[in-house]
Amino acid sequence: GNVHRPVRIITRNYLFAGPSLRHPKSHNVQLKIYLKDLTLDEHARKKMIELTGHRYNEENDELTITADRCPSRKQNRDYAMYLLNVLYHESWASEKELQWVDGKMSSSQ
Protein backbone atom coordinates (compact mmCIF):
# COMPACT_ATOMS: atom_id res chain seq x y z
CA GLY A 1 0.00 0.00 0.00
CA ASN A 2 0.91 3.66 -0.13
CA VAL A 3 2.89 4.50 3.00
CA HIS A 4 2.44 8.08 4.17
CA ARG A 5 5.86 9.67 4.45
CA PRO A 6 5.53 13.09 6.04
CA VAL A 7 9.07 14.26 5.24
CA ARG A 8 9.88 14.60 1.56
CA ILE A 9 13.46 15.07 0.40
CA ILE A 10 13.89 16.69 -3.00
CA THR A 11 17.13 16.64 -4.95
CA ARG A 12 17.88 17.35 -8.58
CA ASN A 13 20.26 15.62 -10.93
CA TYR A 14 21.86 17.69 -13.66
CA LEU A 15 23.16 16.03 -16.81
CA PHE A 16 26.16 17.30 -18.72
CA ALA A 17 27.78 16.26 -21.96
CA GLY A 18 31.15 16.05 -20.19
CA PRO A 19 31.97 12.86 -18.28
CA SER A 20 33.06 14.18 -14.87
CA LEU A 21 31.51 17.61 -14.54
CA ARG A 22 29.46 18.06 -11.39
CA HIS A 23 26.81 20.70 -11.41
CA PRO A 24 27.33 23.07 -8.46
CA LYS A 25 23.69 22.64 -7.42
CA SER A 26 23.57 18.84 -7.49
CA HIS A 27 24.35 18.65 -3.75
CA ASN A 28 21.41 20.91 -2.83
CA VAL A 29 18.65 19.28 -0.80
CA GLN A 30 15.13 20.50 -0.11
CA LEU A 31 13.19 19.03 2.79
CA LYS A 32 9.43 19.55 2.64
CA ILE A 33 6.89 18.74 5.34
CA TYR A 34 3.31 19.77 6.08
CA LEU A 35 2.95 21.27 9.55
CA LYS A 36 -0.16 19.12 10.09
CA ASP A 37 2.19 16.10 10.00
CA LEU A 38 4.12 17.43 12.99
CA THR A 39 2.73 17.00 16.50
CA LEU A 40 2.23 20.63 17.47
CA ASP A 41 -0.28 22.26 19.76
CA GLU A 42 -1.57 25.73 18.88
CA HIS A 43 1.24 27.53 20.70
CA ALA A 44 3.98 25.32 19.24
CA ARG A 45 2.50 25.69 15.76
CA LYS A 46 2.49 29.49 16.02
CA LYS A 47 6.07 29.44 17.27
CA MET A 48 7.14 27.11 14.44
CA ILE A 49 5.63 29.49 11.85
CA GLU A 50 7.33 32.42 13.60
CA LEU A 51 10.71 30.64 13.63
CA THR A 52 10.59 29.48 10.02
CA GLY A 53 9.38 32.76 8.50
CA HIS A 54 9.39 32.73 4.68
CA ARG A 55 10.15 28.98 4.64
CA TYR A 56 6.54 28.31 5.66
CA ASN A 57 3.89 28.50 2.95
CA GLU A 58 0.55 29.34 4.56
CA GLU A 59 -1.45 28.48 1.44
CA ASN A 60 -0.57 24.78 1.51
CA ASP A 61 0.68 24.46 5.13
CA GLU A 62 4.08 23.38 3.82
CA LEU A 63 7.47 24.03 5.38
CA THR A 64 10.53 23.96 3.11
CA ILE A 65 14.06 23.73 4.46
CA THR A 66 16.84 24.10 1.89
CA ALA A 67 20.32 22.85 2.71
CA ASP A 68 23.21 23.62 0.36
CA ARG A 69 26.21 24.42 2.58
CA CYS A 70 27.73 20.96 2.82
CA PRO A 71 29.74 19.46 -0.06
CA SER A 72 27.71 16.24 -0.30
CA ARG A 73 24.02 15.60 -0.80
CA LYS A 74 23.89 13.19 2.15
CA GLN A 75 25.42 15.80 4.49
CA ASN A 76 22.88 18.37 3.33
CA ARG A 77 20.04 15.89 3.85
CA ASP A 78 21.27 15.13 7.37
CA TYR A 79 21.64 18.86 8.06
CA ALA A 80 18.09 19.59 6.85
CA MET A 81 16.75 16.84 9.15
CA TYR A 82 18.83 18.26 12.01
CA LEU A 83 17.37 21.74 11.41
CA LEU A 84 13.83 20.34 11.38
CA ASN A 85 14.55 18.62 14.71
CA VAL A 86 15.94 21.80 16.27
CA LEU A 87 12.95 23.85 15.03
CA TYR A 88 10.53 21.23 16.36
CA HIS A 89 12.07 21.17 19.84
CA GLU A 90 12.40 24.96 19.88
CA SER A 91 8.70 25.28 18.99
CA TRP A 92 7.69 23.25 22.02
CA ALA A 93 10.12 24.86 24.46
CA SER A 94 9.01 27.74 26.60
CA GLU A 95 11.60 29.85 28.38
CA LYS A 96 10.56 28.35 31.74
CA GLU A 97 11.04 24.83 30.40
CA LEU A 98 14.45 25.68 28.98
CA GLN A 99 15.62 27.09 32.32
CA TRP A 100 14.21 24.10 34.16
CA VAL A 101 15.97 21.67 31.82
CA ASP A 102 19.26 23.55 32.26
CA GLY A 103 18.78 23.62 36.03
CA LYS A 104 18.01 19.91 36.16
CA MET A 105 21.01 19.12 34.00
CA SER A 106 23.40 21.21 36.10
CA SER A 107 22.06 19.82 39.41
CA SER A 108 22.36 16.19 38.25
CA GLN A 109 26.07 16.49 37.44
N, C-alpha and C positions, 0 to 999 in steps of 0.2 A: 504494500500500500504506500501511499504518499506520506512520508514522514515530515511533520512540520518542523522545519529548522528555523528558529527565530533569527539567528545571526547569519547574514549573507556576506560572503567575501567576494569582492569583484576585482579581478585583475584583467589586464589586457595584454595580448601578445601582439607584437609588431613584427611584420615580415620584411626582410630586406633582400635585395638581390645578392649582396655580399655574404660570404659564408660565416664570418665570425663577428659581424657588427651587432652590438647590443644597443637597442634603442634606450635612450636615457630614462624613458618613462616606464620601461617594462618591469621595474621593481616596485612601482607604485601599487598600493593596496587600498581599496575602499571597503570599509565595513559598514553594512547597513542593517539597522534593526528598527522595528516598530516599538514605540514606547509601551504600547499595550502588551507586548510580549515580555516586558520587564515587570517584576513585582514591585510596584511603587504605590504608596498611598498618595493622597492628594498633595500633601506637603512635599513629599519626596519627588513627585512628578513635577511640581512647580519649580523645585530647586534644580532638577535635572535640566529642564528647559532653560532656566536662567544660566546654568553653568555652560551649556552647550551652545547657546546663542544662535548664530546663523547656521550652525550644523544641523539644527532641528527644523524640519519642514512641517509647519502646522497643518497644511492642507492634507497631507497623507499620513501624519503622525510618525514620520520616519526620521530617524537620526542617522547621519552619515559621518563617519570618522575616516579621514584620509591620512594614510601614513606613507611618507616618501623619503624620510631622512636616512633610513638604514640602507646599506648597499644591496642587501638581498631581499627578495620578495617574502621569504619565510620570516625574516627578522621584522619586516614591516607588518606582517600579519600578526605576529606575536605582540608587537608594540601596540597595534590597534586594539587587540583584545585586552591588553594591560590597561590602556586608557579607558576603555569601556568599564572595566572593573573598578578603577579609581573613581570614575564619575558616579558609578552606581553606589559605591560605599559613601562617597562624599554627599550624595543626594539624601541618604538616610541619616547621616550624622548631624546631630545638633551640636551647638557649641558646648552645652552641658555634658553631653555624651562623650565628646572628644576629651574634655578635661577629666571626666571620670575614668575613661579608659587609660589615659596617661597616668593618672593618680594610682590606679590599680596596678598598672605595669610597674611603676617606680616603687610601690610599697611591697610588691611580691619579689623584688630582687634581693 
